[in-house]
């Protein structure tokens, strides 16, 4: 019996590329949202300094959020494949 992920039902290269582009676009949007939230919460007069971000481990928390978004990107692709 032919399984769904084997030829002739396996996704084509074009379909894979399209899916990867969709996943990267979604991850990019998520990252932009996180950065906008960060600026909204911690900026002073539209400026955000490294000193302000390192206070209270804020920068570390943002880095962890971004890592979660990017690792989710990989998981979404692996689940789809």
C-alpha positions in Angstrom: 0.0 0.0 0.0 1.3 3.5 -0.9 1.7 5.8 2.1 0.7 9.5 1.8 4.3 10.7 2.1 5.7 8.5 -0.6 5.6 9.0 -4.4 3.3 9.8 -6.1 1.7 11.5 -3.1 4.8 13.1 -1.7 5.0 16.9 -1.8 6.8 18.2 -4.8 9.9 20.5 -4.5 7.8 23.5 -5.4 5.3 22.6 -2.7 8.0 22.2 -0.1 9.6 25.5 -1.1 6.2 27.2 -0.8 5.6 25.7 2.6 9.0 26.7 3.8 8.5 30.3 2.7 5.1 30.4 4.5 6.7 29.1 7.7 9.6 31.7 7.5 7.1 34.5 6.8 5.0 33.5 9.8 8.2 33.3 12.0 9.3 36.7 10.7 5.9 38.2 11.6 6.1 36.7 15.1 9.6 38.1 15.6 8.5 41.5 14.5 5.6 41.4 17.0 8.0 40.4 19.8 10.3 43.3 19.0 7.4 45.7 18.8 6.2 44.6 22.2 9.7 45.0 23.6 10.0 48.5 22.2 6.6 49.4 23.5 7.3 48.1 27.0 10.9 49.2 27.5 11.7 52.1 25.2 12.2 55.7 26.4 11.4 58.4 23.9 11.5 55.9 21.1 15.0 54.7 22.0 15.9 51.4 23.5 19.4 50.9 25.0 21.3 47.8 25.6 21.6 48.8 29.3 17.9 49.0 29.6 17.5 45.6 28.0 20.1 43.9 30.2 18.4 45.2 33.3 16.3 42.5 35.0 17.4 39.9 32.4 15.0 41.4 29.8 17.4 40.7 26.9 17.8 37.1 27.9 14.0 36.7 28.0 13.6 38.2 24.6 16.3 35.9 23.2 14.5 32.9 24.7 11.3 34.0 23.0 13.0 34.3 19.7 14.6 30.9 20.1 11.2 29.4 20.8 9.8 31.0 17.7 12.6 29.7 15.5 12.6 26.2 17.0 8.8 26.1 16.4 9.6 26.9 12.8 11.6 23.7 12.5 9.0 21.7 14.3 6.2 22.9 12.0 8.3 22.0 9.0 9.1 18.5 10.3 5.4 17.9 11.2 4.4 18.9 7.7 7.0 16.9 5.9 
